[in-house]
Amino acid sequence: MTEACRPLLTARSDNPVAAAPVRVVLALLLLAVPWPGGPRPTAAMPTAPPAWRASMRAPLPRPPPPPPSRDHDRGSGSGSSNSSCSGCRGGGAPPAALLADLPASAAADLGPYAPAFLALSDMAYPRDHVAGTPRRDPGPCLAAWGAAAPPTEIWAPGDPERRALVFRTRRDVIVAFRGMSGAGSFQNYADVAPEYAADYFGAPPPGAPLPPELRLAEYRTRRPFADSDLFWVLRRDYSVLLLLEDALTRAVAALVAQMDPADRPNHRIWLTGHSSGGALSQLFALRLALLAGPGRVGGVLLFNSDRVGSAGFAAFYDTLLGPVTTRFGYGLENANLVSNMAMGLRFPGRAYWLCPVEGRPLEQLVTLPLGEDHVNVCKGLTPFPRSTDMETEDDVDRRWRIPLYPYPVMSTFAEWSSFSHHFPQLLFDALLRHLGESLGPHAAAALRLPECVVSDRCAAALRPQGDTRCRSCADHSTCTGEF
């Protein structure tokens, strides 16, 4: 992405963070961040209410995704569209009620539901990215999209930066996790010690004794993660899930109880999140698969998400939820591509990555099938922004087996040349460019509703129509100015 295509992280004079010497500020923050490696979380594992667990475990086979031609407004690549709702469960949704009756395949491919779920994951942030100004209530938008009641906010006790937005439609419950958006979460974000939590997620126990608890610096030389079957997750996100789970499961149970008795047996739960919100989506989805059965999880849609678990985690996840988990990413967004953000970790599910290419007005779409993950999906298509590429300086396979440690995690935030790709608006606009007319009038009408513009900032997914100040682009040749 060229200078003409860079967001207003560095251009807006009213942005106090962008105006500050970023690397100096982050260096000072790092001095206050203790190196993890201390005791593991002591919170007791919360359990879902017994009645809810029983109702959630009612038999519900997970159907295979139907052919694209049966999905409402599902683009087939031909540019055609359909304004009927033949693929929706029950059909007949109002023109703008995009989420009122999600088809079983809504999370199975790149279709018209992807931009809406990205907008949902962005609405989970109560304040604007970087600027920190409050956003408008997303309730009116969600009502127009098919929500049966105003959304419920679930906050993590002791961590005001992490929350989930929960609401229901006629027969679906949707959970949108907020990612990290303030300095208050930096200390937790650096807690990248491994947590061996196989039993918590219902995974098979390890076949060998677990590696000893070490300082993270020692992991780099002793390398206990060469075993690709070892199941572990990042302590930072696992600890947040422990704080959120009880309130989340109770909120979901309450919403299911409000459904019409005829719809309740077929309800499904959908999860989405941007950035570290995507990490929580992966963890909660796998926990739900244990509590309620994998058939209750309708889909997991991840946007510029963090990795959260090991290769063993991803392999086990894929056996249960891989076919209904899709991640979407843009260009050089740094939560994914830099190897020091991926050491020892793997993504579950499949992926669609939109890569800007010099001289082309449309991003190139790169697809990764189930079980495949790369540090830099756009490598060879988009120039790496740094002076050195860690992938070329060290053996990639070996680096995959080295766990994270705090300093490179934090220093990545200073790389604005790639961090700008992390914000929702670039991925959102790229999805619309790629879908084109196959987005369909149903989804297009929902995404144009004025009540869905909860922020006027350029880093938001949904922005005021016709505001050229916030226009994004695939290449500088298509840009008329900064956005």
For each residue, the residues with C-beta under 8 A, 3 or more apart:
1: 5 6 331 332 356 420 421 426
2: 5 6 475 476 479
3: 6 476
4: 473 476 479 481 482
5: 1 2 356 472 473 475 476 479 483
6: 1 2 3 9 10 11 416 420 482
7: 11 420 423 425 426 458 459 472 483
8: 11 12 15 18 458 459 482 483
9: 6 12 15 17 18 130 416 419 420 459
10: 6 18 416
11: 6 7 8 18 482
12: 8 9 15 18 131
13: 19
14: 131
15: 8 9 12 18 19 130 131
16: 19 20 131
17: 9 20 22 25 130 131 132
18: 8 9 10 11 12 15 22 130
19: 13 15 16
20: 16 17 24 25
21: 24 25
22: 17 18 25 26 413 414 416
23: 26 27 414
24: 20 21 27 28
25: 17 20 21 22 28 29
26: 22 23 29 30 410 411 413 414
27: 23 24 30 31
28: 24 25 31 32
29: 25 26 32 33 183 186 410
30: 26 27 33 406 407 410 411
31: 27 28
32: 28 29 187
33: 29 30 186 187 190 406 410
34: 187
35: 190 215 216 217 405 406
36: 190 191 192 193 216 235 406
37: 193 213 214 215 216
38:
39: 42
40: 193 195 213 235
41: 195 235 238 239 242
42: 39
43: 46 239 242 243
44:
45: 200 242
46: 43 242 245 246 249
47: 53 291
48: 52 53 56 249 253 291 292
49: 52 53 249 250 253
50: 53 54
51: 54 55 253
52: 48 49 55 56 249 250 252 253 256
53: 47 48 49 50 56 57 291 292
54: 50 51 57 58
55: 51 52 58 253 256 264
56: 48 52 53 253 256 291 292 293 296
57: 53 54 292 293
58: 54 55 265
59:
60: 265 266 293 295 296
61: 295
62: 294 295 324
63: 66 104
64: 323
65: 104 105 108 109 323
66: 63 70 71 87 103 104 105
67: 70 71
68: 71 74 75 76 105 109 111
69: 74 76
70: 66 67 74 86 87 103
71: 66 67 68 74 87 103 105 106 111
72: 82 84 85 86 87 88 103 440 442
73: 81 82 83 111 112 439 440 441 442 443
74: 68 69 70 71 87 103 105 109 111 112 438 440
75: 68 78 79 80 81 111 112 435 436 437 438 439 440
76: 68 69 80 438
77: 438
78: 75 438
79: 75 436 437 438
80: 75 76 437 438
81: 73 75 437 438 439 440 441
82: 72 73 86 440
83: 73 95 440 441 442
84: 72 91
85: 72 88 91 92 93 101 442
86: 70 72 82 91
87: 66 70 71 72 74 103 105
88: 72 85 91 92 93 100 101 102 103
89: 101 102 103 104 171 266
90: 101 170 171
91: 84 85 86 88 101
92: 85 88
93: 85 88 97 98 100 101 146 442
94: 97 100 146
95: 83 441 442 445
96: 144 145 442 445 446 449
97: 93 94 100 144 145 146 446
98: 93 112 113 116 145 146 442 443 446 447
99: 102 113 116 142 145 146 147 169 172 174
100: 88 93 94 97 145 146 169 170
101: 85 88 89 90 91 93 146 169 170 171 172
102: 88 89 99 106 113 169 172 268 270 298 299
103: 66 70 71 72 74 87 88 89 106
104: 63 65 66 89 108 298
105: 65 66 68 71 74 87 108 109 111
106: 71 102 103 111 113 270 298 299
107: 113 117 270 298 299 300 301 324 325 326
108: 65 104 105 299 323 324 326
109: 65 68 74 105 326
110: 114 326 328 352 365 431 434 435
111: 68 71 73 74 75 105 106 114 435 438
112: 73 74 75 98 115 116 435 438 439 440 442 443
113: 98 99 102 106 107 116 117 301 443
114: 110 111 117 118 301 326 328 352 431 435
115: 112 118 119 428 431 432 435 439 443 447 461
116: 98 99 112 113 119 120 145 443 446 447
117: 107 113 114 120 121 270 272 301 303
118: 114 115 121 122 272 274 301 303 328 424 427 428 431 461
119: 115 116 122 123 424 428 447 452 461 462
120: 116 117 123 124 165 174 176 272
121: 117 118 124 176 177 179 272 273 274 277 278 301 303 424
122: 118 119 125 274 424 428 460 461 462
123: 119 120 135 138 141 142 165 176 454
124: 120 121 163 164 165 176 177 178 179 273 274 277
125: 122 128 129 135 178 179 181 274
126: 134 135 163 178
127: 131 132 133 134 135 181 182
128: 125 131 132 133 134 135 455 457 459 460
129: 125 181 423 424 457 459 460
130: 9 15 17 18 459
131: 12 14 15 16 17 127 128 457 459
132: 17 127 128 181 182
133: 127 128 455 457
134: 126 127 128
135: 123 125 126 127 128 138 454 455 460
136: 453 454 455
137: 140 454
138: 123 135 141 142 151 165 452 454
139: 142 143 147 150 151
140: 137 143 144 451
141: 123 138 144 145 449 451 452 454
142: 99 123 138 139 145 146 147 150 151 167
143: 139 140 146 147 150
144: 96 97 140 141 446 449 451 452
145: 96 97 98 99 100 116 141 142 446 452
146: 93 94 97 98 99 100 101 142 143 169 170
147: 99 139 142 143 150 151 167 168 169
148: 167 168 169 170 258
149: 167 168 258
150: 139 142 143 147 167
151: 138 139 142 147 165 166 167
152: 165 166 167 251 255
153: 163 164 165 166
154: 163 164 165 166 244 247 248 251
155: 159 160 162 163
156: 159 160 162 163 240 243 244
157: 243
158: 243
159: 155 156 162 184 185 188 240 243
160: 155 156 184
161: 178 180 181 182 184 185 188
162: 155 156 159 177 178 180 185 240 243 244 276 280
163: 124 126 153 154 155 156 177 178
164: 124 153 154 175 176 177 178 244 248 280
165: 120 123 124 138 151 152 153 154 175 176 178
166: 151 152 153 154 173 174 175 176 248 251 252 255
167: 142 147 148 149 150 151 152 173 174 255
168: 147 148 149 172 173 174 255 256 258 259
169: 99 100 101 102 146 147 148 172 174
170: 90 100 101 146 148 259 260 263
171: 89 90 101 259 263 264 266 267 268
172: 99 101 102 168 169 267 268 269 270 298
173: 166 167 168 252 255 256 267 268 269 270
174: 99 120 166 167 168 169 269 270 271 272
175: 164 165 166 248 252 269 270 271 272 281 284
176: 120 121 123 124 164 165 166 271 272 273 277
177: 121 124 162 163 164 271 272 273 277 278 280 281 284
178: 124 125 126 161 162 163 164 165 181 273 277
179: 121 124 125 273 274 275 276 277 278
180: 161 162 185 186 189 275 276
181: 125 127 129 132 161 178 185
182: 127 132 161 185
183: 29 186
184: 159 160 161
185: 159 161 162 180 181 182 188 189 276
186: 29 33 180 183 189 190 410
187: 32 33 34 190 191
188: 159 161 185 191 236 239 240
189: 180 185 186 236 276 409 410
190: 33 35 36 186 187 236 406 409 410
191: 36 187 188 234 235 236 239
192: 36 216 234 235 236 403 404 405 406 409
193: 36 37 40 216 234 235
194: 225 232 233 234 235 310 344 403
195: 40 41 232 233 234 235 238 239
196: 206 210 230 231 232
197: 200 201 231 232 233 238
198: 201 203 204 205 206 231
199: 202 203 205
200: 45 197 287
201: 197 198 231 233 283 286 287 290 313 316
202: 199 286 289 290
203: 198 199 231 312 313 316
204: 198 207 231 316
205: 198 199
206: 196 198 209 210 229 230 231
207: 204 229
208: 227
209: 206
210: 196 206 230
211: 214 222 224 225
212: 224
213: 37 40
214: 37 211 218 219 222 224
215: 35 37 218 219
216: 35 36 37 192 193 219 220 403 404 405 406
217: 35 220 405
218: 214 215 221 222
219: 214 215 216 222 223 224 225 402 403 405
220: 216 217 223 402 403 405
221: 218
222: 211 214 218 219
223: 219 220 226 401 402
224: 211 212 214 219 227
225: 194 211 219 230 232 310 344 401 402 403
226: 223 401
227: 208 224 230 312
228: 310 311 312 315 401
229: 206 207 311 312 315
230: 196 206 210 225 227 310 311 312
231: 196 197 198 201 203 204 206 309 310 312 313 316
232: 194 195 196 197 225 309 310 312 313
233: 194 195 197 201 237 238 283 308 309 310 313
234: 191 192 193 194 195 237 238 279 308 309 345 404
235: 36 40 41 191 192 193 194 195 238 239
236: 188 189 190 191 192 239 240
237: 233 234 240 241 276 279 280 283 306 308
238: 41 195 197 233 234 235 241 242 283
239: 41 43 188 191 195 235 236 242 243
240: 156 159 162 188 236 237 243 244 280
241: 237 238 244 245 280 283 284 287
242: 41 43 45 46 238 239 245
243: 43 156 157 158 159 162 239 240
244: 154 156 162 164 240 241 247 248 280 284
245: 46 241 242 248 249 284 287
246: 46 249 250
247: 154 244 250 251
248: 154 164 166 175 244 245 251 252 284
249: 46 48 49 52 245 246 252 253 291
250: 49 52 246 247 253 254
251: 152 154 166 247 248 254 255
252: 52 166 173 175 248 249 255 256 269
253: 48 49 51 52 55 56 249 250 256 257
254: 250 251 257 258
255: 152 166 167 168 173 251 252 258 259
256: 52 55 56 168 173 252 253 259 264 267
257: 253 254 264
258: 148 149 168 254 255
259: 168 170 171 255 256 263 264 267
260: 170 263 264
261: 264
262: 265
263: 170 171 259 260 266 267
264: 55 171 256 257 259 260 261 267
265: 58 60 262
266: 60 89 171 263
267: 171 172 173 256 259 263 264 296
268: 102 171 172 173 296 297 298 299
269: 172 173 174 175 252 288 292 296 297 298
270: 102 106 107 117 172 173 174 175 297 298 299 300 301
271: 174 175 176 177 281 284 285 288 297 299 300 301
272: 117 118 120 121 174 175 176 177 277 278 281 300 301 302 303
273: 121 124 176 177 178 179 276 277 278 279 280 281 302 303 305
274: 118 121 122 124 125 179 277 278 303 304 305 424
275: 179 180 278 279 303 304 305 306 335 422
276: 162 179 180 185 189 237 273 279 280 305 306 335
277: 121 124 176 177 178 179 272 273 274 280 281 305
278: 121 177 179 272 273 274 275 281 282 302 303 304 305 306 327
279: 234 237 273 275 276 282 283 305 306 307 308
280: 162 164 177 237 240 241 244 273 276 277 283 284 308
281: 175 177 271 272 273 277 278 284 285 300 301 302 305
282: 278 279 285 286 300 302 305 308 309 317 325 348
283: 201 233 237 238 241 279 280 286 287 308 309
284: 175 177 241 244 245 248 271 280 281 287 288
285: 271 281 282 288 289 297 300 317 321 325
286: 201 202 282 283 289 290 316 317 320 321
287: 200 201 241 245 283 284 290 291
288: 269 271 284 285 291 292 296 297
289: 202 285 286 292 293 294 296 297 320 321
290: 201 202 286 287
291: 47 48 53 56 249 287 288
292: 48 53 56 57 269 288 289 296 297
293: 56 57 60 289 296
294: 62 289 297 320 321
295: 60 61 62
296: 56 60 267 268 269 288 289 292 293
297: 268 269 270 271 285 288 289 292 294 300 321 324
298: 102 104 106 107 172 268 269 270 324
299: 102 106 107 108 268 270 271 324 325 326
300: 107 270 271 272 281 282 285 297 321 324 325 326 349
301: 107 113 114 117 118 121 270 271 272 281 325 326 327 328
302: 272 273 278 281 282 305 325 326 327 328 349
303: 117 118 121 272 273 274 275 278 327 328 329 424 427
304: 274 275 278 328 329 330 333 335 336 421 422 424 427
305: 273 274 275 276 277 278 279 281 282 302 327 329 335 336 347
306: 237 275 276 278 279 335 336 341
307: 279 336 341 342 345 346 347
308: 233 234 237 279 280 282 283 313 345
309: 231 232 233 234 282 283 312 313 314 317 345 346 348
310: 194 225 228 230 231 232 233 313 314 344 345 346
311: 228 229 230 314 315 344 346 400
312: 203 227 228 229 230 231 232 309 315 316
313: 201 203 231 232 233 308 309 310 316 317 346 348
314: 309 310 311 317 318 346 347 348 371 373
315: 228 229 311 312 318 319 346 371
316: 201 203 204 231 286 312 313 319 320
317: 282 285 286 309 313 314 320 321 322 325 348 349
318: 314 315 321 322 325 348 349 370 371
319: 315 316 322
320: 286 289 294 316 317
321: 285 286 289 294 297 300 317 318 324 325 348 349
322: 317 318 319 325 348 349 350 370 371
323: 64 65 108 370
324: 62 107 108 297 298 299 300 321
325: 107 282 285 299 300 301 302 317 318 321 322 348 349 350
326: 107 108 109 110 114 299 300 301 302 349 350 351 352
327: 278 301 302 303 305 347 349 350 351 352
328: 110 114 118 301 302 303 304 351 352 353 354 427 431
329: 303 304 305 333 336 351 352 353 354 377 427
330: 304 333 353 354 363 421 422 426 427 430
331: 1 354 355 356 363 378 382 418 421 426
332: 1 337 376 378 382 384 385 417 418 421
333: 304 329 330 336 337 418 419 421 422 427
334: 337 338 341 412 415 418 419 421 422
335: 275 276 304 305 306 341 422
336: 304 305 306 307 329 333 341 342 347 375 376 377
337: 332 333 334 341 342 375 376 377 378 379 418
338: 334 341 342 375 376 390 408 412 415 418
339: 342 343 375 390 391 394 396 399
340: 343 390 404 408 409 412
341: 306 307 334 335 336 337 338 404 408 409 412
342: 307 336 337 338 339 345 375 399 400
343: 339 340 399 400 401 402 403 404
344: 194 225 310 311 400 401 402 403 404
345: 234 307 308 309 310 342 404
346: 307 309 310 311 313 314 315 373 400
347: 305 307 314 327 336 351 373
348: 282 309 313 314 317 318 321 322 325
349: 300 302 317 318 321 322 325 326 327 370
350: 322 325 326 327 367 368 369 370 372
351: 326 327 328 329 347 367 368 372 373 377
352: 110 114 326 327 328 329 365 366 367 368
353: 328 329 330 365 366 367 368 377 378
354: 328 329 330 331 363 364 365 366 427 430 431 434
355: 331 363 364 365 366 377 378 381 382
356: 1 5 331 360 363 364 378 382 430 474 475
357: 360 363 364 381 382 474 475
358: 383 475
359: 475 477
360: 356 357 363 364 474 475
361: 473 474 475 477 478
362: 433 434 474
363: 330 331 354 355 356 357 360 430 433 434 474
364: 354 355 356 357 360 381
365: 110 352 353 354 355 434
366: 352 353 354 355 377 378 381
367: 350 351 352 353
368: 350 351 352 353 372 373 374 377
369: 350 372
370: 318 322 323 349 350
371: 314 315 318 322
372: 350 351 368 369
373: 314 346 347 351 368
374: 368 377 379
375: 336 337 338 339 342 379 391 396 399 400
376: 332 336 337 338 379 384 391
377: 329 336 337 351 353 355 366 368 374
378: 331 332 337 353 355 356 366 381 382
379: 337 374 375 376 382 384 391
380:
381: 355 357 364 366 378
382: 331 332 355 356 357 378 379
383: 358
384: 332 376 379 389
385: 332 415 417 418
386: 389 415 417 418
387:
388: 393
389: 384 386 392 393
390: 338 339 340 393 394 399
391: 339 375 376 379 394 396 399
392: 389
393: 388 389 390
394: 339 390 391 398 399
395: 398 399
396: 339 375 391 399 400
397: 400 401
398: 394 395 401 402
399: 339 342 343 375 390 391 394 395 396 402
400: 311 342 343 344 346 375 396 397
401: 223 225 226 228 343 344 397 398
402: 219 220 223 225 343 344 398 399
403: 192 194 216 219 220 225 343 344
404: 192 216 234 340 341 343 344 345 408 409
405: 35 192 216 217 219 220 408 409
406: 30 33 35 36 190 192 216 409 410
407: 30 410 411
408: 338 340 341 404 405 411 412
409: 189 190 192 340 341 404 405 406 412
410: 26 29 30 33 186 189 190 406 407 413
411: 26 30 407 408 414 415
412: 334 338 340 341 408 409 415 419
413: 22 26 410 419
414: 22 23 26 411 419
415: 334 338 385 386 411 412 418 419
416: 6 9 10 22 419 420
417: 332 385 386 420
418: 331 332 333 334 337 338 385 386 415 421 422
419: 9 333 334 412 413 414 415 416 422
420: 1 6 7 9 416 417 423 426
421: 1 304 330 331 332 333 334 418 426
422: 275 304 330 333 334 335 418 419
423: 7 129 420 426 459
424: 118 119 121 122 129 274 303 304 427 428 459 460 461
425: 7 428 429 458 459 460 461 463 470 472 483
426: 1 7 330 331 420 421 423 429 430 472
427: 118 303 304 328 329 330 333 354 424 430 431 461
428: 115 118 119 122 424 425 431 432 461 462
429: 425 426 432 433 472 473
430: 330 354 356 363 426 427 433 434 472 474
431: 110 114 115 118 328 354 427 428 434 435
432: 115 428 429 435 436 439 447
433: 362 363 429 430 436 474
434: 110 354 362 363 365 430 431
435: 75 110 111 112 114 115 431 432 438 439
436: 75 79 432 433 439
437: 75 79 80 81 440
438: 74 75 76 77 78 79 80 81 111 112 435
439: 73 75 81 112 115 432 435 436 443 444
440: 72 73 74 75 81 82 83 112 437 443 444
441: 73 81 83 95 444 445
442: 72 73 83 85 93 95 96 98 112 445 446
443: 73 98 112 113 115 116 439 440 446 447
444: 439 440 441 447 448
445: 95 96 441 442 448 449
446: 96 97 98 116 144 145 442 443 449 452
447: 98 115 116 119 432 443 444 452 462
448: 444 445 465
449: 96 141 144 445 446 452
450: 453 465
451: 140 141 144
452: 119 138 141 144 145 446 447 449 462
453: 136 450 456 460 462 463 464
454: 123 135 136 137 138 141 460 462
455: 128 133 135 136 460 462 463
456: 453 460 463 464 467
457: 128 129 131 133 460 463 470
458: 7 8 425 463 469 470 483
459: 7 8 9 128 129 130 131 423 424 425
460: 122 128 129 135 424 425 453 454 455 456 457 463
461: 115 118 119 122 424 425 427 428
462: 119 122 428 447 452 453 454 455
463: 425 453 455 456 457 458 460 467 470
464: 453 456 467 470
465: 448 450
466:
467: 456 463 464 470 471
468: 471 480 481 483
469: 458 482 483
470: 425 457 458 463 464 467 483
471: 467 468 479 480 481 483
472: 5 7 425 426 429 430 483
473: 4 5 361 429 476 478 479 483
474: 356 357 360 361 362 363 430 433 478
475: 2 5 356 357 358 359 360 361 478 479
476: 2 3 4 5 473 479
477: 359 361
478: 361 473 474 475
479: 2 4 5 471 473 475 476 482 483
480: 468 471
481: 4 468 471
482: 4 6 8 11 469 479
483: 5 7 8 425 458 468 469 470 471 472 473 479
